[in-house]
Amino acid sequence: MSAQPHPAIPTAIWHDVQSRLDRIRAAHDVRLLLAVESGSRAWGFPSPDSDYDIRFVYVRSRDWYLQLRPGRDVIETAIEDDIDLNGWDIRKALGLLLKSNAVIGEWIASPIRYRMPHPIVDRLELLAKAVMDPRGQAHHYASVARNAADRWLDGDGPVPVKKYFYALRPALAIRCLRLQPSAPPPMHLNALITAARLPDAIVTDIAQLVEAKSRAKEAAETMRIARLDTLICDELAQIQAIPAGNGVRREDMAEADNIFLELVKT
């Protein structure tokens, strides 16, 4: 069932996405469990020309999982009209969730939902929290931040606003994990800023950067902000201060199996 249109998504795009999801469901004979926005629009800092990054989780019929030769566990579509639409099979999603994968956790937490989530998504969220590995997630965010920084963090020249945010947001996630390792970092920037307990001056810097990105194209550059550069560097250096998780318990694995079997049997 489609969700109510979200104010962050233009009406025409919303209906286009609904049509594409319906075509995927029919063409691949799948049930959609979750369909969300996963990129800068869900993070709270889109540019005027940002893509729509739609991600979904699906389940196939029981017989598909009983084939001798496993099929592909992803559904991918070409980017068309700025709509990037891809999804994961529930078995793949569960496997990554048990590894405390931050990406599937963000999909579950996305504030922009194109479809009403299947009731079992609540159990996925609880399972994700039960198996959460704070340090493992911090390493993920550090990798994202370093890839986004890609040499500019050591210099002093202007940097694309998009790359600034793609380094800043993971750094804030690491800070949240350091301050509260038992909770996954919020997905939306405003909630992330609150959870990160930032000084007022840095909050102001980020607000100005958000305003600049809302008016500029993805490739637009901005001057460096020393306080933000320092924050990014400091948080990337503190990953070892974040505790590691306790691993996957027998009951967690049993719950993952139960979720999968319940979905496939019905």
C-alpha positions in Angstrom: 0.0 0.0 0.0 1.4 3.4 -1.0 2.0 5.9 1.8 0.8 9.4 2.0 2.8 11.8 -0.3 5.7 13.4 1.6 6.2 17.2 1.4 9.9 16.8 0.5 8.9 15.0 -2.7 7.1 16.7 -5.6 3.7 15.2 -6.3 4.6 14.3 -9.9 7.7 12.4 -8.7 5.8 10.7 -6.0 3.3 9.3 -8.4 6.0 8.3 -10.9 7.8 6.4 -8.2 4.5 4.6 -7.2 4.0 3.5 -10.8 7.6 2.3 -11.1 7.3 0.3 -7.9 4.0 -1.3 -9.1 5.8 -2.3 -12.4 8.7 -3.8 -10.5 6.3 -5.8 -8.2 4.4 -7.2 -11.2 7.5 -7.8 -13.5 9.5 -9.7 -10.8 6.6 -11.2 -8.9 7.6 -9.8 -5.5 6.0 -8.3 -2.4 7.5 -5.0 -1.3 8.2 -4.9 2.4 9.7 -1.4 2.5 10.2 1.4 0.0 12.0 4.6 1.1 14.1 7.5 0.2 17.7 6.9 1.2 19.8 9.9 0.0 20.2 13.6 0.6 16.4 14.2 0.6 15.9 11.8 3.5 19.1 13.1 5.2 17.7 16.7 5.1 20.1 18.5 2.8 19.1 18.1 -0.9 20.3 20.3 -3.7 17.8 21.5 -6.4 19.2 18.8 -8.8 19.6 16.0 -6.3 18.6 12.5 -7.5 15.7 10.6 -5.9 17.4 7.6 -4.2 14.7 5.1 -3.7 15.5 1.8 -2.0 13.3 -1.1 -1.3 13.3 -4.6 0.4 11.2 -7.4 -1.2 10.3 -11.0 -0.7 9.7 -13.6 -3.5 7.5 -16.6 -3.6 8.6 -19.7 -1.6 9.5 -21.8 -4.7 12.0 -19.2 -5.9 14.1 -19.8 -2.7 13.9 -23.6 -3.2 15.7 -23.5 -6.6 19.0 -25.5 -6.8 20.7 -22.5 -8.4 20.3 -19.3 -6.3 18.9 -16.3 -8.2 20.1 -12.7 -7.9 19.3 -11.1 -4.6 19.0 -7.5 -5.9 16.7 -5.7 -8.3 18.4 -2.9 -10.1 17.0 -0.3 -12.6 18.7 2.3 -14.7 18.6 5.9 -13.5 15.9 7.7 -15.4 14.6 11.2 -14.9 16.8 11.6 -11.8 15.1 8.5 -10.2 17.5 5.9 -8.9 15.5 2.8 -7.9 17.1 -0.4 -6.5 16.2 -3.0 -4.0 17.4 -6.0 -1.9 15.9 -9.4 -1.4 14.8 -10.0 2.3 17.4 -12.8 2.6 20.2 -10.4 1.6 18.8 -7.7 3.9 18.6 -10.0 6.9 22.2 -11.3 6.3 23.5 -7.7 6.3 21.4 -6.7 9.2 22.9 -9.5 11.3 26.3 -8.0 10.4 25.1 -4.6 11.9 25.1 -3.1 8.4 24.4 0.6 8.8 22.8 1.0 5.3 19.8 -1.4 6.0 19.4 0.3 9.4 19.1 3.7 7.6 16.5 2.3 5.2 14.4 1.1 8.1 14.7 4.5 9.8 14.1 6.7 6.7 11.6 9.5 7.3 10.4 9.4 3.7 8.4 6.2 2.9 6.9 5.6 -0.5 5.0 2.5 0.7 3.5 1.7 4.1 6.0 -0.7 5.6 5.0 -4.4 6.1 4.3 -5.0 9.8 7.4 -7.3 10.0 9.6 -4.2 9.5 9.0 -3.4 13.2 10.7 -6.7 14.0 13.6 -5.9 11.7 14.1 -2.7 13.5 14.2 -4.5 16.9 16.6 -7.1 15.5 18.9 -4.4 14.1 19.1 -2.8 17.5 19.8 -6.2 19.2 22.7 -7.0 17.0 24.1 -3.5 16.7 27.9 -3.2 16.7 28.8 0.4 17.4 32.4 0.2 16.4 31.6 -1.7 13.2 29.1 1.0 12.2 31.7 3.7 13.1 34.2 2.0 10.7 31.5 2.1 8.0 30.8 5.8 8.5 34.6 6.6 8.6 35.1 4.8 5.3 32.2 6.9 3.7 33.7 10.1 5.2 37.2 9.4 3.9 36.0 8.5 0.5 34.0 11.8 0.3 37.0 13.8 1.6 39.3 12.3 -0.9 42.4 14.5 -0.4 40.6 17.8 0.0 40.4 17.6 3.8 44.2 18.0 3.9 44.2 21.1 1.8 42.7 24.5 2.1 40.9 25.2 -1.2 37.2 25.2 -1.9 35.3 21.9 -2.0 32.0 20.8 -3.5 29.2 21.3 -1.1 28.0 17.8 -1.7 31.3 16.3 -0.7 31.4 18.5 2.4 28.2 17.0 3.6 29.1 13.5 2.6 32.1 13.8 5.0 30.3 15.8 7.7 27.3 13.6 8.1 29.3 10.4 8.7 31.5 12.3 11.2 28.4 13.3 13.1 27.2 9.7 13.1 30.6 8.6 14.6 30.2 11.3 17.2 26.7 10.0 18.1 28.0 6.5 18.4 30.8 7.7 20.7 28.4 9.6 22.9 25.6 6.9 22.9 26.9 3.6 21.5 23.7 1.7 22.3 21.6 3.7 19.8 22.0 3.9 16.0 22.7 7.4 14.8 19.6 9.3 13.6 19.2 9.5 9.8 17.9 13.1 9.4 20.5 15.8 9.8 18.5 17.8 12.4 18.1 14.8 14.6 21.7 13.9 14.1 22.8 17.4 15.2 20.7 17.2 18.3 22.1 13.8 19.2 25.6 14.9 18.6 25.4 17.7 21.2 27.2 20.2 19.1 28.3 23.7 20.2 26.1 26.5 19.0 28.7 27.9 16.7 29.0 24.6 14.8 25.2 24.2 14.5 25.2 27.7 12.9 28.0 26.7 10.5 26.0 23.6 9.4 22.8 25.6 9.0 24.6 28.0 6.7 26.0 25.0 4.7 22.5 23.5 4.4 21.1 26.8 3.1 23.9 27.0 0.5 23.3 23.5 -0.7 19.5 24.1 -1.0 20.3 26.9 -3.5 23.2 25.4 -5.4 23.6 22.5 -7.8 25.3 19.3 -6.8 28.7 20.3 -8.2 28.8 23.8 -6.6 31.8 24.6 -4.4 32.0 26.4 -1.1 34.8 27.8 1.0 36.1 25.7 3.8 34.8 26.1 7.4 37.6 25.5 9.8 35.4 24.3 12.7 33.7 21.7 10.5 37.1 20.5 9.1 38.3 20.1 12.7 35.2 18.3 13.7 35.5 15.8 10.8 39.2 15.1 11.5 38.6 14.7 15.3 35.8 12.3 14.9 37.6 10.1 12.3 40.4 9.8 14.8 38.2 8.5 17.7 36.8 5.3 16.3 38.7 3.1 18.8 37.0 4.9 21.7 33.7 3.4 20.5 32.9 -0.1 22.1 32.5 -3.1 19.9 29.3 -5.1 19.9 28.7 -8.4 21.6 28.1 -10.3 18.4 25.0 -12.2 17.2 23.3 -14.3 19.9 21.5 -17.6 19.2 18.2 -16.0 19.8 19.0 -13.2 17.3 19.8 -15.8 14.6 16.6 -17.6 15.4 14.5 -14.4 15.1 16.1 -13.7 11.7 15.2 -17.3 10.6 11.7 -16.8 11.9 11.2 -13.6 10.0 12.4 -15.1 6.8 10.3 -18.2 7.1 7.1 -16.3 8.1 7.5 -14.1 5.0 8.2 -16.9 2.6 5.5 -19.2 3.8 2.8 -16.5 3.4 
